[in-house]
Amino acid sequence: MLLKKEIQSEALVRNVEAYARFLDLAATISGQVINNNSLASDGDIPKELLHRFFDLL
């Protein structure tokens, strides 16, 4: 199971630009209620990818 998670994580982080935008956005909303639609729009990140990035955290 751990190997599967590691492989999925590696595949997601290959989109480094989107992941960097995600991390910046995630840091700014720390401790707040998450609005996925707004974050996806603000970061120009597809919603499905945004969900996957949150799963990594």
Helices and strands as residue ranges (DSSP letters): H 2-13, H 16-28, H 36-43, H 47-56
